[in-house]
Amino acid sequence: MPFAETPLRDEYAAAVERVARLTLDALRDGSPAAALAEQPAATAPRPLLAAVRVLGADLFAPRLLAGAGPDGPTAALLAEARRVLPAPLAPSEEAARVLGWQDWAVGHLLARTPYGGAVPPPAALPGPEEVGWRAWSVRMAQLSGLALPGLDGPVHEGARRHVLGLARGTVRSLLRHDLTTAARLARWLAWTEAEGLPPRLELGPVLDRIRLAGDGSARTGLDLAVAGRLAAGSAGSGAAGGAEGSGGSADGGRAA
């Protein structure tokens, strides 16, 4: 890649971290939404739009975890980001499906606002029965942005049916010191607990370990904060999110 592109990549990466930090601060402070832009969406700078495109559904995490719907200003900014920056070309069919599900989540939430319509669900990802729990858990980590109240679909049904696979993936990531993946899978485990499913792994020590030894980035912090809020909701009310079809897990036994 030409050296001239390196500063641009760094600028975009810094923008992603900044937007993640704003979203994380809003979640911690109980704000209704992150203060993402002072100007209208149509005049937002391109790095901001790129960051918004990357974070997707997580921009609405503070509101969704508070039981509210997507807010208009954030929805407008996200809709503009999708217009200006179409989804990138995926290197493989499976990667295309991951991008498709991320886009589905954004479209599903924007459909509740005046700024977008629902996106048809893409083809289902192969389950652990087809590719093994290791490969499946990696894909679920890439889809951690779907682990939010108010979203439900085949990806979520897979999480309900294979809680043990999520727990195994979390433990494996911890052992490999891949704490970014561990945080994202722990978020799914917190989501399944909020759905009322029996835990396969004690989440408190896992989240503490990632906080102490992780990379300290705002994106990882956001995953940890979402997981903590989901876990707190499940402890307080037994089930959250209002999703249907939370029947028993197809996995048996324990993670370790």
C-alpha positions in Angstrom: 0.0 0.0 0.0 1.4 3.4 -0.9 3.0 5.3 2.0 0.8 8.3 1.2 -2.2 6.3 2.5 -0.7 5.7 5.9 -1.6 9.1 7.4 -5.1 8.7 6.1 -5.5 5.2 7.7 -4.2 6.6 11.0 -6.7 9.5 10.8 -9.5 7.1 10.2 -8.4 4.8 13.0 -8.2 7.8 15.4 -11.7 8.8 14.4 -13.0 5.3 15.1 -11.4 5.4 18.6 -12.8 8.9 19.2 -16.4 7.9 18.3 -16.1 4.8 20.3 -14.9 6.9 23.3 -17.9 9.3 22.9 -20.3 6.3 22.8 -18.6 4.7 25.8 -18.8 7.9 27.8 -22.5 8.3 26.9 -23.1 4.7 28.1 -21.3 5.3 31.4 -22.8 8.7 32.1 -26.3 7.7 31.2 -26.5 10.2 28.4 -29.2 9.5 25.8 -26.7 9.5 22.9 -23.1 10.3 22.1 -22.3 13.8 21.0 -21.0 12.7 17.6 -21.2 15.9 15.6 -21.9 19.6 16.0 -22.8 20.1 12.4 -25.5 18.6 10.2 -24.9 15.1 9.0 -24.7 16.3 5.4 -21.5 18.4 6.3 -19.9 15.8 8.6 -16.2 15.2 7.8 -15.3 12.0 6.0 -13.2 10.5 8.9 -16.2 10.9 11.2 -18.5 9.2 8.6 -16.0 6.4 8.3 -15.9 5.9 12.0 -19.7 5.9 12.2 -19.8 3.3 9.4 -17.4 1.1 11.3 -19.2 1.2 14.7 -22.6 0.8 13.2 -25.3 -0.4 15.5 -23.1 0.2 18.6 -23.8 3.9 18.2 -27.3 3.3 19.5 -26.0 1.2 22.5 -26.6 3.9 25.1 -30.2 4.3 24.1 -31.0 0.6 23.5 -29.6 -0.5 26.8 -31.7 2.2 28.5 -34.8 0.8 26.9 -35.2 3.6 24.3 -35.2 3.6 20.5 -32.6 5.0 18.1 -32.2 8.8 18.3 -32.7 11.0 15.2 -29.4 12.9 15.1 -27.3 9.7 15.3 -29.6 7.9 12.8 -29.1 10.8 10.4 -25.4 10.6 10.7 -25.3 6.9 10.3 -27.6 7.1 7.2 -25.3 9.7 5.7 -22.3 7.5 6.4 -24.0 4.6 4.6 -24.8 6.8 1.6 -21.3 8.3 1.3 -19.4 5.1 2.1 -20.9 1.9 0.7 -20.0 -1.4 2.2 -16.5 -2.5 1.1 -15.8 -5.5 -1.1 -15.4 -8.6 1.0 -12.4 -10.9 0.4 -14.5 -14.1 0.7 -18.1 -15.2 0.7 -18.1 -15.7 4.5 -16.7 -12.3 5.1 -19.4 -10.9 2.8 -22.0 -12.5 5.0 -20.4 -11.0 8.2 -20.6 -7.5 6.6 -24.1 -8.3 5.4 -25.3 -9.1 9.0 -23.6 -6.0 10.3 -25.4 -3.9 7.7 -28.7 -5.7 8.5 -28.4 -4.7 12.1 -27.9 -1.0 11.2 -30.8 -1.1 8.7 -33.0 -2.8 11.2 -32.5 0.0 13.7 -32.6 2.8 11.1 -36.0 1.4 10.0 -37.4 2.7 13.3 -36.4 6.2 12.3 -37.2 8.5 9.3 -33.7 7.8 8.0 -33.7 4.4 6.5 -35.5 1.2 5.6 -35.0 -2.4 6.7 -32.2 -4.4 5.1 -33.1 -8.0 4.0 -31.2 -10.5 6.1 -28.3 -12.1 4.2 -27.6 -15.8 4.0 -27.1 -17.5 7.3 -23.6 -18.1 8.5 -22.5 -21.7 8.9 -23.0 -23.0 12.5 -20.6 -24.8 14.7 -22.0 -28.1 13.5 -20.6 -27.3 10.0 -17.3 -25.4 10.8 -16.6 -26.3 14.4 -16.9 -24.1 17.5 -13.6 -22.4 17.0 -14.3 -21.0 13.6 -17.9 -20.2 14.5 -16.9 -18.3 17.7 -14.5 -16.2 15.7 -17.4 -15.2 13.4 -19.6 -14.5 16.3 -16.9 -12.2 17.8 -16.9 -10.2 14.5 -20.7 -9.8 14.9 -20.6 -8.7 18.6 -22.3 -5.4 17.5 -25.5 -7.4 17.1 -25.5 -8.3 20.8 -27.8 -5.5 21.8 -31.4 -5.3 23.0 -33.9 -4.9 20.2 -32.1 -6.9 17.7 -33.0 -10.5 16.9 -32.5 -12.9 14.0 -30.7 -16.1 13.0 -27.4 -14.9 14.4 -29.0 -14.4 17.8 -30.7 -17.8 17.5 -27.3 -19.3 16.9 -26.0 -17.7 20.1 -29.0 -19.0 22.1 -28.4 -22.6 20.8 -24.7 -22.6 21.3 -23.9 -20.9 24.5 -21.2 -23.5 25.3 -19.5 -22.7 22.0 -19.4 -19.0 23.0 -17.9 -19.9 26.4 -15.3 -22.2 24.8 -14.4 -19.4 22.4 -14.0 -16.9 25.2 -11.8 -19.2 27.2 -9.7 -20.1 24.2 -9.2 -16.4 23.4 -8.2 -15.6 27.0 -5.6 -18.4 26.8 -4.3 -17.1 23.5 -4.2 -13.5 25.0 -6.6 -12.4 22.2 -8.5 -10.2 24.6 -10.3 -8.2 21.9 -12.0 -11.4 20.7 -12.6 -12.5 24.4 -14.3 -9.2 25.1 -16.6 -9.6 22.1 -17.5 -13.1 23.0 -18.1 -12.2 26.6 -20.5 -9.6 25.3 -22.5 -12.4 23.6 -22.4 -14.5 26.8 -23.9 -11.5 28.7 -26.5 -11.2 26.0 -27.5 -14.9 26.4 -27.7 -14.4 30.1 -30.0 -11.5 29.6 -32.1 -13.8 27.5 -32.5 -16.0 30.5 -30.2 -18.8 29.5 -28.0 -20.6 32.0 -24.5 -19.2 32.1 -21.7 -21.5 30.9 -18.9 -19.2 32.2 -18.6 -16.8 35.2 -18.5 -13.5 33.5 -17.3 -11.2 36.3 -13.7 -12.5 36.5 -13.5 -12.7 32.7 -14.5 -9.0 32.3 -12.1 -8.0 35.1 -9.2 -9.9 33.4 -9.8 -8.2 30.1 -10.0 -4.7 31.8 -6.7 -5.3 33.6 -4.7 -6.9 30.7 -6.5 -5.6 27.6 -5.4 -3.0 25.1 -7.2 -0.2 26.9 -8.9 0.9 23.7 -12.3 2.6 23.7 -13.6 -0.1 21.3 -12.7 -2.9 23.7 -14.0 -0.7 26.6 -17.3 -0.3 24.8 -17.7 -4.1 24.4 -16.9 -4.5 28.1 -19.4 -1.8 29.1 -22.1 -3.3 27.0 -21.4 -6.8 28.5 -21.5 -5.3 32.0 -24.8 -3.6 31.4 -26.4 -6.7 29.8 -25.1 -8.8 32.7 -26.4 -6.3 35.3 -29.8 -6.3 33.5 -30.0 -10.1 33.6 -29.1 -10.2 37.3 -31.8 -7.6 38.1 -34.6 -8.7 35.9 -33.9 -12.3 34.8 -34.3 -11.5 31.1 -33.9 -8.6 28.8 -34.4 -7.5 25.2 -37.8 -9.0 24.7 -36.6 -11.5 22.1 -38.5 -14.6 21.3 -37.5 -18.2 20.9 -35.0 -18.3 23.9 -35.5 -22.0 24.4 -32.9 -24.4 25.8 -29.3 -24.5 24.6 -28.2 -27.2 22.1 -24.9 -27.4 24.0 -24.4 -29.6 26.9 -21.8 -29.7 29.7 -19.5 -26.9 30.8 -16.9 -24.7 29.1 -14.1 -26.2 31.1 
